[in-house]
Amino acid sequence: MKADKAKVTRSIKIARGQLDGILRMIEEDRYCVDISNQLLATQAILKRVNQEILHAHIRNCVREGLQTEEPNPKLEEALALLEKLSE
């Protein structure tokens, strides 16, 4: 994996902690909107991590696969599309 492993790991651990908290909230029969807000926050973290991993993949692995040293406009175009799709 070419993404920043420390940053990705840290974010995943935060998401895992949030999921543990959500489970406790469910067990404690907490207010539905509060649970939903926590779920949305966790989803946002996972979405950002996935986007970072995909960006790193395209910038590194795909670029290496194309064996080019120069920035590839098609790769940048694909990155822009990924950003739009993940909004």
Backbone atoms as SQL, in Angstrom:
CREATE TABLE atoms (id INTEGER PRIMARY KEY, chain TEXT, resi INTEGER, resn TEXT, atom TEXT, x REAL, y REAL, z REAL);
INSERT INTO atoms VALUES
  (1, 'A', 1, 'MET', 'N', 0.846, -1.165, 0.000),
  (2, 'A', 1, 'MET', 'CA', 0.000, 0.000, 0.000),
  (3, 'A', 1, 'MET', 'C', 0.897, 1.236, 0.000),
  (4, 'A', 2, 'LYS', 'N', 0.574, 2.173, -0.857),
  (5, 'A', 2, 'LYS', 'CA', 1.401, 3.371, -1.027),
  (6, 'A', 2, 'LYS', 'C', 0.909, 4.553, -0.202),
  (7, 'A', 3, 'ALA', 'N', -0.280, 4.477, 0.384),
  (8, 'A', 3, 'ALA', 'CA', -0.803, 5.578, 1.200),
  (9, 'A', 3, 'ALA', 'C', -0.014, 5.670, 2.503),
  (10, 'A', 4, 'ASP', 'N', -0.123, 6.805, 3.173),
  (11, 'A', 4, 'ASP', 'CA', 0.541, 7.030, 4.454),
  (12, 'A', 4, 'ASP', 'C', -0.038, 6.056, 5.485),
  (13, 'A', 5, 'LYS', 'N', 0.701, 4.995, 5.769),
  (14, 'A', 5, 'LYS', 'CA', 0.203, 3.921, 6.636),
  (15, 'A', 5, 'LYS', 'C', -0.136, 4.408, 8.039),
  (16, 'A', 6, 'ALA', 'N', 0.696, 5.283, 8.582),
  (17, 'A', 6, 'ALA', 'CA', 0.448, 5.783, 9.938),
  (18, 'A', 6, 'ALA', 'C', -0.851, 6.582, 9.985),
  (19, 'A', 7, 'LYS', 'N', -1.057, 7.437, 8.999),
  (20, 'A', 7, 'LYS', 'CA', -2.271, 8.258, 8.951),
  (21, 'A', 7, 'LYS', 'C', -3.513, 7.385, 8.746),
  (22, 'A', 8, 'VAL', 'N', -3.420, 6.432, 7.833),
  (23, 'A', 8, 'VAL', 'CA', -4.549, 5.535, 7.562),
  (24, 'A', 8, 'VAL', 'C', -4.865, 4.695, 8.799),
  (25, 'A', 9, 'THR', 'N', -3.842, 4.154, 9.418),
  (26, 'A', 9, 'THR', 'CA', -4.036, 3.328, 10.616),
  (27, 'A', 9, 'THR', 'C', -4.690, 4.132, 11.732),
  (28, 'A', 10, 'ARG', 'N', -4.207, 5.339, 11.940),
  (29, 'A', 10, 'ARG', 'CA', -4.767, 6.210, 12.981),
  (30, 'A', 10, 'ARG', 'C', -6.255, 6.475, 12.720),
  (31, 'A', 11, 'SER', 'N', -6.595, 6.781, 11.476),
  (32, 'A', 11, 'SER', 'CA', -7.994, 7.057, 11.128),
  (33, 'A', 11, 'SER', 'C', -8.880, 5.824, 11.313),
  (34, 'A', 12, 'ILE', 'N', -8.374, 4.670, 10.925),
  (35, 'A', 12, 'ILE', 'CA', -9.154, 3.434, 11.086),
  (36, 'A', 12, 'ILE', 'C', -9.364, 3.136, 12.565),
  (37, 'A', 13, 'LYS', 'N', -8.359, 3.373, 13.379),
  (38, 'A', 13, 'LYS', 'CA', -8.515, 3.142, 14.818),
  (39, 'A', 13, 'LYS', 'C', -9.544, 4.103, 15.411),
  (40, 'A', 14, 'ILE', 'N', -9.563, 5.332, 14.935),
  (41, 'A', 14, 'ILE', 'CA', -10.577, 6.286, 15.394),
  (42, 'A', 14, 'ILE', 'C', -11.966, 5.786, 15.010),
  (43, 'A', 15, 'ALA', 'N', -12.109, 5.331, 13.770),
  (44, 'A', 15, 'ALA', 'CA', -13.403, 4.814, 13.317),
  (45, 'A', 15, 'ALA', 'C', -13.822, 3.599, 14.144),
  (46, 'A', 16, 'ARG', 'N', -12.869, 2.739, 14.450),
  (47, 'A', 16, 'ARG', 'CA', -13.165, 1.563, 15.274),
  (48, 'A', 16, 'ARG', 'C', -13.645, 1.995, 16.657),
  (49, 'A', 17, 'GLY', 'N', -12.996, 2.996, 17.233),
  (50, 'A', 17, 'GLY', 'CA', -13.422, 3.517, 18.527),
  (51, 'A', 17, 'GLY', 'C', -14.818, 4.099, 18.464),
  (52, 'A', 18, 'GLN', 'N', -15.102, 4.800, 17.361),
  (53, 'A', 18, 'GLN', 'CA', -16.441, 5.348, 17.195),
  (54, 'A', 18, 'GLN', 'C', -17.481, 4.231, 17.086),
  (55, 'A', 19, 'LEU', 'N', -17.151, 3.171, 16.372),
  (56, 'A', 19, 'LEU', 'CA', -18.083, 2.044, 16.257),
  (57, 'A', 19, 'LEU', 'C', -18.336, 1.399, 17.615),
  (58, 'A', 20, 'ASP', 'N', -17.294, 1.264, 18.414),
  (59, 'A', 20, 'ASP', 'CA', -17.474, 0.731, 19.769),
  (60, 'A', 20, 'ASP', 'C', -18.407, 1.633, 20.567),
  (61, 'A', 21, 'GLY', 'N', -18.228, 2.945, 20.410),
  (62, 'A', 21, 'GLY', 'CA', -19.093, 3.892, 21.092),
  (63, 'A', 21, 'GLY', 'C', -20.533, 3.802, 20.616),
  (64, 'A', 22, 'ILE', 'N', -20.706, 3.602, 19.329),
  (65, 'A', 22, 'ILE', 'CA', -22.053, 3.459, 18.764),
  (66, 'A', 22, 'ILE', 'C', -22.729, 2.207, 19.313),
  (67, 'A', 23, 'LEU', 'N', -21.985, 1.120, 19.407),
  (68, 'A', 23, 'LEU', 'CA', -22.551, -0.104, 19.987),
  (69, 'A', 23, 'LEU', 'C', -23.011, 0.128, 21.422),
  (70, 'A', 24, 'ARG', 'N', -22.200, 0.854, 22.190),
  (71, 'A', 24, 'ARG', 'CA', -22.605, 1.175, 23.566),
  (72, 'A', 24, 'ARG', 'C', -23.866, 2.032, 23.580),
  (73, 'A', 25, 'MET', 'N', -23.928, 2.983, 22.669),
  (74, 'A', 25, 'MET', 'CA', -25.106, 3.843, 22.587),
  (75, 'A', 25, 'MET', 'C', -26.359, 3.019, 22.293),
  (76, 'A', 26, 'ILE', 'N', -26.233, 2.053, 21.405),
  (77, 'A', 26, 'ILE', 'CA', -27.366, 1.186, 21.064),
  (78, 'A', 26, 'ILE', 'C', -27.768, 0.348, 22.275),
  (79, 'A', 27, 'GLU', 'N', -26.759, -0.231, 22.934),
  (80, 'A', 27, 'GLU', 'CA', -27.048, -1.044, 24.121),
  (81, 'A', 27, 'GLU', 'C', -27.700, -0.220, 25.225),
  (82, 'A', 28, 'GLU', 'N', -27.341, 1.063, 25.312),
  (83, 'A', 28, 'GLU', 'CA', -27.898, 1.948, 26.336),
  (84, 'A', 28, 'GLU', 'C', -29.214, 2.581, 25.899),
  (85, 'A', 29, 'ASP', 'N', -29.677, 2.202, 24.701),
  (86, 'A', 29, 'ASP', 'CA', -30.944, 2.703, 24.166),
  (87, 'A', 29, 'ASP', 'C', -30.941, 4.234, 24.077),
  (88, 'A', 30, 'ARG', 'N', -29.838, 4.781, 23.542),
  (89, 'A', 30, 'ARG', 'CA', -29.699, 6.224, 23.409),
  (90, 'A', 30, 'ARG', 'C', -30.578, 6.763, 22.287),
  (91, 'A', 31, 'TYR', 'N', -30.694, 8.059, 22.241),
  (92, 'A', 31, 'TYR', 'CA', -31.533, 8.760, 21.279),
  (93, 'A', 31, 'TYR', 'C', -31.085, 8.443, 19.847),
  (94, 'A', 32, 'CYS', 'N', -32.046, 8.112, 18.991),
  (95, 'A', 32, 'CYS', 'CA', -31.760, 7.667, 17.624),
  (96, 'A', 32, 'CYS', 'C', -30.937, 8.674, 16.820),
  (97, 'A', 33, 'VAL', 'N', -31.269, 9.951, 16.959),
  (98, 'A', 33, 'VAL', 'CA', -30.560, 10.979, 16.196),
  (99, 'A', 33, 'VAL', 'C', -29.097, 11.047, 16.625),
  (100, 'A', 34, 'ASP', 'N', -28.824, 10.871, 17.905),
  (101, 'A', 34, 'ASP', 'CA', -27.442, 10.869, 18.374),
  (102, 'A', 34, 'ASP', 'C', -26.669, 9.698, 17.780),
  (103, 'A', 35, 'ILE', 'N', -27.303, 8.548, 17.723),
  (104, 'A', 35, 'ILE', 'CA', -26.672, 7.363, 17.125),
  (105, 'A', 35, 'ILE', 'C', -26.413, 7.610, 15.638),
  (106, 'A', 36, 'SER', 'N', -27.401, 8.155, 14.957),
  (107, 'A', 36, 'SER', 'CA', -27.262, 8.428, 13.531),
  (108, 'A', 36, 'SER', 'C', -26.126, 9.406, 13.268),
  (109, 'A', 37, 'ASN', 'N', -26.004, 10.433, 14.088),
  (110, 'A', 37, 'ASN', 'CA', -24.913, 11.402, 13.917),
  (111, 'A', 37, 'ASN', 'C', -23.551, 10.743, 14.070),
  (112, 'A', 38, 'GLN', 'N', -23.436, 9.844, 15.009),
  (113, 'A', 38, 'GLN', 'CA', -22.170, 9.127, 15.202),
  (114, 'A', 38, 'GLN', 'C', -21.877, 8.200, 14.025),
  (115, 'A', 39, 'LEU', 'N', -22.910, 7.584, 13.491),
  (116, 'A', 39, 'LEU', 'CA', -22.735, 6.736, 12.308),
  (117, 'A', 39, 'LEU', 'C', -22.249, 7.563, 11.122),
  (118, 'A', 40, 'LEU', 'N', -22.840, 8.742, 10.932),
  (119, 'A', 40, 'LEU', 'CA', -22.412, 9.611, 9.843),
  (120, 'A', 40, 'LEU', 'C', -20.963, 10.050, 10.012),
  (121, 'A', 41, 'ALA', 'N', -20.563, 10.344, 11.226),
  (122, 'A', 41, 'ALA', 'CA', -19.180, 10.745, 11.483),
  (123, 'A', 41, 'ALA', 'C', -18.218, 9.606, 11.157),
  (124, 'A', 42, 'THR', 'N', -18.592, 8.404, 11.519),
  (125, 'A', 42, 'THR', 'CA', -17.749, 7.234, 11.236),
  (126, 'A', 42, 'THR', 'C', -17.663, 6.987, 9.737),
  (127, 'A', 43, 'GLN', 'N', -18.795, 7.096, 9.056),
  (128, 'A', 43, 'GLN', 'CA', -18.795, 6.922, 7.604),
  (129, 'A', 43, 'GLN', 'C', -17.895, 7.952, 6.931),
  (130, 'A', 44, 'ALA', 'N', -17.903, 9.171, 7.428),
  (131, 'A', 44, 'ALA', 'CA', -17.064, 10.224, 6.842),
  (132, 'A', 44, 'ALA', 'C', -15.582, 9.882, 6.969),
  (133, 'A', 45, 'ILE', 'N', -15.197, 9.345, 8.111),
  (134, 'A', 45, 'ILE', 'CA', -13.795, 8.942, 8.299),
  (135, 'A', 45, 'ILE', 'C', -13.430, 7.847, 7.307),
  (136, 'A', 46, 'LEU', 'N', -14.271, 6.841, 7.204),
  (137, 'A', 46, 'LEU', 'CA', -13.985, 5.726, 6.300),
  (138, 'A', 46, 'LEU', 'C', -13.943, 6.190, 4.845),
  (139, 'A', 47, 'LYS', 'N', -14.812, 7.112, 4.513),
  (140, 'A', 47, 'LYS', 'CA', -14.834, 7.651, 3.155),
  (141, 'A', 47, 'LYS', 'C', -13.522, 8.378, 2.845),
  (142, 'A', 48, 'ARG', 'N', -13.046, 9.200, 3.798),
  (143, 'A', 48, 'ARG', 'CA', -11.788, 9.923, 3.605),
  (144, 'A', 48, 'ARG', 'C', -10.605, 8.958, 3.477),
  (145, 'A', 49, 'VAL', 'N', -10.586, 7.924, 4.310),
  (146, 'A', 49, 'VAL', 'CA', -9.490, 6.948, 4.253),
  (147, 'A', 49, 'VAL', 'C', -9.506, 6.223, 2.909),
  (148, 'A', 50, 'ASN', 'N', -10.677, 5.818, 2.473),
  (149, 'A', 50, 'ASN', 'CA', -10.783, 5.123, 1.191),
  (150, 'A', 50, 'ASN', 'C', -10.302, 6.024, 0.057),
  (151, 'A', 51, 'GLN', 'N', -10.692, 7.279, 0.106),
  (152, 'A', 51, 'GLN', 'CA', -10.272, 8.220, -0.921),
  (153, 'A', 51, 'GLN', 'C', -8.751, 8.390, -0.916),
  (154, 'A', 52, 'GLU', 'N', -8.168, 8.489, 0.256),
  (155, 'A', 52, 'GLU', 'CA', -6.709, 8.625, 0.354),
  (156, 'A', 52, 'GLU', 'C', -6.005, 7.396, -0.224),
  (157, 'A', 53, 'ILE', 'N', -6.511, 6.231, 0.082),
  (158, 'A', 53, 'ILE', 'CA', -5.906, 4.997, -0.434),
  (159, 'A', 53, 'ILE', 'C', -6.027, 4.929, -1.948),
  (160, 'A', 54, 'LEU', 'N', -7.199, 5.279, -2.476),
  (161, 'A', 54, 'LEU', 'CA', -7.382, 5.251, -3.931),
  (162, 'A', 54, 'LEU', 'C', -6.500, 6.289, -4.629),
  (163, 'A', 55, 'HIS', 'N', -6.383, 7.470, -4.033),
  (164, 'A', 55, 'HIS', 'CA', -5.504, 8.494, -4.609),
  (165, 'A', 55, 'HIS', 'C', -4.061, 7.992, -4.653),
  (166, 'A', 56, 'ALA', 'N', -3.614, 7.428, -3.553),
  (167, 'A', 56, 'ALA', 'CA', -2.238, 6.918, -3.508),
  (168, 'A', 56, 'ALA', 'C', -2.044, 5.813, -4.533),
  (169, 'A', 57, 'HIS', 'N', -3.036, 4.993, -4.695),
  (170, 'A', 57, 'HIS', 'CA', -2.949, 3.902, -5.674),
  (171, 'A', 57, 'HIS', 'C', -2.791, 4.460, -7.086),
  (172, 'A', 58, 'ILE', 'N', -3.616, 5.425, -7.408),
  (173, 'A', 58, 'ILE', 'CA', -3.551, 5.984, -8.757),
  (174, 'A', 58, 'ILE', 'C', -2.241, 6.740, -8.962),
  (175, 'A', 59, 'ARG', 'N', -1.871, 7.550, -7.981),
  (176, 'A', 59, 'ARG', 'CA', -0.645, 8.344, -8.126),
  (177, 'A', 59, 'ARG', 'C', 0.614, 7.488, -8.171),
  (178, 'A', 60, 'ASN', 'N', 0.599, 6.363, -7.501),
  (179, 'A', 60, 'ASN', 'CA', 1.804, 5.539, -7.422),
  (180, 'A', 60, 'ASN', 'C', 1.700, 4.281, -8.275),
  (181, 'A', 61, 'CYS', 'N', 0.818, 3.411, -7.904),
  (182, 'A', 61, 'CYS', 'CA', 0.745, 2.108, -8.576),
  (183, 'A', 61, 'CYS', 'C', 0.367, 2.232, -10.045),
  (184, 'A', 62, 'VAL', 'N', -0.657, 3.013, -10.321),
  (185, 'A', 62, 'VAL', 'CA', -1.080, 3.154, -11.714),
  (186, 'A', 62, 'VAL', 'C', -0.007, 3.872, -12.519),
  (187, 'A', 63, 'ARG', 'N', 0.541, 4.931, -11.925),
  (188, 'A', 63, 'ARG', 'CA', 1.597, 5.673, -12.625),
  (189, 'A', 63, 'ARG', 'C', 2.791, 4.765, -12.904),
  (190, 'A', 64, 'GLU', 'N', 3.177, 3.956, -11.922),
  (191, 'A', 64, 'GLU', 'CA', 4.281, 3.014, -12.146),
  (192, 'A', 64, 'GLU', 'C', 3.914, 2.022, -13.239),
  (193, 'A', 65, 'GLY', 'N', 2.669, 1.622, -13.253),
  (194, 'A', 65, 'GLY', 'CA', 2.220, 0.693, -14.281),
  (195, 'A', 65, 'GLY', 'C', 2.309, 1.287, -15.671),
  (196, 'A', 66, 'LEU', 'N', 2.129, 2.575, -15.757),
  (197, 'A', 66, 'LEU', 'CA', 2.245, 3.246, -17.057),
  (198, 'A', 66, 'LEU', 'C', 3.690, 3.582, -17.392),
  (199, 'A', 67, 'GLN', 'N', 4.560, 3.430, -16.404),
  (200, 'A', 67, 'GLN', 'CA', 5.997, 3.673, -16.559),
  (201, 'A', 67, 'GLN', 'C', 6.287, 5.046, -17.156),
  (202, 'A', 68, 'THR', 'N', 5.774, 6.046, -16.479),
  (203, 'A', 68, 'THR', 'CA', 6.024, 7.413, -16.930),
  (204, 'A', 68, 'THR', 'C', 6.547, 8.240, -15.771),
  (205, 'A', 69, 'GLU', 'N', 7.440, 9.134, -16.068),
  (206, 'A', 69, 'GLU', 'CA', 8.005, 10.007, -15.050),
  (207, 'A', 69, 'GLU', 'C', 7.221, 11.311, -14.952),
  (208, 'A', 70, 'GLU', 'N', 6.556, 11.700, -16.025),
  (209, 'A', 70, 'GLU', 'CA', 5.864, 12.976, -16.079),
  (210, 'A', 70, 'GLU', 'C', 4.426, 12.831, -15.571),
  (211, 'A', 71, 'PRO', 'N', 3.875, 13.927, -15.040),
  (212, 'A', 71, 'PRO', 'CA', 2.467, 13.875, -14.628),
  (213, 'A', 71, 'PRO', 'C', 1.584, 13.521, -15.824),
  (214, 'A', 72, 'ASN', 'N', 0.665, 12.656, -15.579),
  (215, 'A', 72, 'ASN', 'CA', -0.211, 12.184, -16.642),
  (216, 'A', 72, 'ASN', 'C', -1.572, 12.866, -16.496),
  (217, 'A', 73, 'PRO', 'N', -1.978, 13.657, -17.502),
  (218, 'A', 73, 'PRO', 'CA', -3.258, 14.364, -17.391),
  (219, 'A', 73, 'PRO', 'C', -4.443, 13.418, -17.202),
  (220, 'A', 74, 'LYS', 'N', -4.349, 12.246, -17.757),
  (221, 'A', 74, 'LYS', 'CA', -5.436, 11.275, -17.598),
  (222, 'A', 74, 'LYS', 'C', -5.542, 10.803, -16.153),
  (223, 'A', 75, 'LEU', 'N', -4.418, 10.646, -15.475),
  (224, 'A', 75, 'LEU', 'CA', -4.454, 10.256, -14.063),
  (225, 'A', 75, 'LEU', 'C', -5.065, 11.364, -13.218),
  (226, 'A', 76, 'GLU', 'N', -4.685, 12.600, -13.488),
  (227, 'A', 76, 'GLU', 'CA', -5.242, 13.720, -12.735),
  (228, 'A', 76, 'GLU', 'C', -6.733, 13.845, -12.996),
  (229, 'A', 77, 'GLU', 'N', -7.139, 13.577, -14.210),
  (230, 'A', 77, 'GLU', 'CA', -8.562, 13.592, -14.553),
  (231, 'A', 77, 'GLU', 'C', -9.310, 12.513, -13.774),
  (232, 'A', 78, 'ALA', 'N', -8.713, 11.337, -13.661),
  (233, 'A', 78, 'ALA', 'CA', -9.333, 10.247, -12.905),
  (234, 'A', 78, 'ALA', 'C', -9.431, 10.602, -11.419),
  (235, 'A', 79, 'LEU', 'N', -8.400, 11.262, -10.893),
  (236, 'A', 79, 'LEU', 'CA', -8.442, 11.689, -9.491),
  (237, 'A', 79, 'LEU', 'C', -9.559, 12.694, -9.260),
  (238, 'A', 80, 'ALA', 'N', -9.732, 13.615, -10.181),
  (239, 'A', 80, 'ALA', 'CA', -10.812, 14.601, -10.053),
  (240, 'A', 80, 'ALA', 'C', -12.172, 13.907, -10.085),
  (241, 'A', 81, 'LEU', 'N', -12.301, 12.902, -10.924),
  (242, 'A', 81, 'LEU', 'CA', -13.544, 12.154, -10.996),
  (243, 'A', 81, 'LEU', 'C', -13.818, 11.403, -9.692),
  (244, 'A', 82, 'LEU', 'N', -12.783, 10.798, -9.137),
  (245, 'A', 82, 'LEU', 'CA', -12.946, 10.112, -7.867),
  (246, 'A', 82, 'LEU', 'C', -13.431, 11.059, -6.769),
  (247, 'A', 83, 'GLU', 'N', -12.888, 12.268, -6.768),
  (248, 'A', 83, 'GLU', 'CA', -13.314, 13.244, -5.778),
  (249, 'A', 83, 'GLU', 'C', -14.786, 13.592, -5.948),
  (250, 'A', 84, 'LYS', 'N', -15.222, 13.750, -7.176),
  (251, 'A', 84, 'LYS', 'CA', -16.634, 14.055, -7.443),
  (252, 'A', 84, 'LYS', 'C', -17.532, 12.908, -7.024),
  (253, 'A', 85, 'LEU', 'N', -17.100, 11.698, -7.325),
  (254, 'A', 85, 'LEU', 'CA', -17.912, 10.525, -7.001),
  (255, 'A', 85, 'LEU', 'C', -18.048, 10.305, -5.504),
  (256, 'A', 86, 'SER', 'N', -17.062, 10.748, -4.744),
  (257, 'A', 86, 'SER', 'CA', -17.084, 10.499, -3.308),
  (258, 'A', 86, 'SER', 'C', -17.770, 11.606, -2.528),
  (259, 'A', 87, 'GLU', 'N', -18.286, 12.606, -3.200),
  (260, 'A', 87, 'GLU', 'CA', -18.982, 13.701, -2.500),
  (261, 'A', 87, 'GLU', 'C', -20.391, 13.307, -2.130);
